[in-house]
Amino acid sequence: MMEFKSGIIDTFVGTGELGNKGDGGLHSDAQLNEPFMCAFDSEGNLVFCESRGNKVRKVDMTTGIVSTLAGTGELGYSGDGGPALEATFNELYSLQVDTNGDIYVVDRLNSVVRKIEQSSGNIYTVAGTGEAGYSGDGGKGVDAMLDEPNDCFLDGKGGLLIADVKDQRIRKLDLVSGIISTFAGNGETSREGDGKQAIEASIFGARAVCMDSIGNTYICERNGNGIRIVDTNGIMHTYAGTGERGYEGDGGPALEATWGAPKAIRCDSKDNLVVVDTENHAIRIIDKDSKQVTTVAGGKLGGDGDGDSAILAGLDRPHGCDIDCYGNIFIADSNNHRIRVVGA
């Protein structure tokens, strides 16, 4: 187990220098090229994707060694049915690791979601035709069109939720049948429909999606500068944000706070919502019980602060996060080409 100091931020992966070197070496010596999301596998290893680097990489949390799991680093859309290491991508934006080790990756500009199969090491497209658009509900995911997928989340019930920021919808892929459907959003570019069924409500920039332990679904609105929630009855509500862009409201209700085009969300083990407030260069948390918002890292543009309180540090357009089983928050600090960690 790697231990981190409570409230202190440190660089965990990356030297800060843009590059793609470091496989076979320690996490602290690796070069990254715009990490956009990170996630943990069932063994506690850190898996992350690099948007410009077009690779999926892993840190073995026992040895600290970095390795590449998918991608040659070249831009393209190739490799389906063969080894993931020989595949090409066009801006990897997010990923999720299933309990069996399969990795689902959001290949943004190819308008597809792909699966890296743990048992074979091969890669397959599971949603999207490669042509941008909206079609296919009720049919196979591989025959459907996605417009600009940005995030995905495993719902723990055999489904994969896909946030399509340009289509203003959350789609759902049944991983057993392969059938795709719309989970939330009517495709309109607005922030309306609270109190209605989620598929009747509009979403303003469906940038990210996640769920809590009881089945509530949270939707991060990049353009709407806030968070919506779909409750367990399928009803849409606003959870955070006035809709105005800004950086105010810490210490008060999340509904009254302003945000700067947030781009990622994940729940911790207590169902508090961790929000990557990208254009404010901040990581903020919405408390499950009080619904109040607090900045826990960043809040200013920069790359400084390692070894000190996380709220004094600078971040540079972070795009992703995840929380390990100990409550440590790992941040894909994209323009700093590092993954940083805030100790629980």
Secondary structure by P-SEA (a helix, b strand, c coil): cccccccbbbbccccccccccccccccccbbbcccccccccccbbbbbccccccbbbbbcccccbbbbcccccccccccccccccccccccccccccccccbbbbbbccccccccccccccbbbbccccccccccccccccccbbbccccccccccccbbbbbbccccbbbbbcccccbbbbccccccccccccccccccccccccccccccccbbbbbbbccccbbbbbcccbbbbbcccccccccccccccccccccccccccccccccbbbbccccccbbbbbbccccbbbbcccccccccccccccccbbbcccccccccccbbbbbccccccbbbbbcc
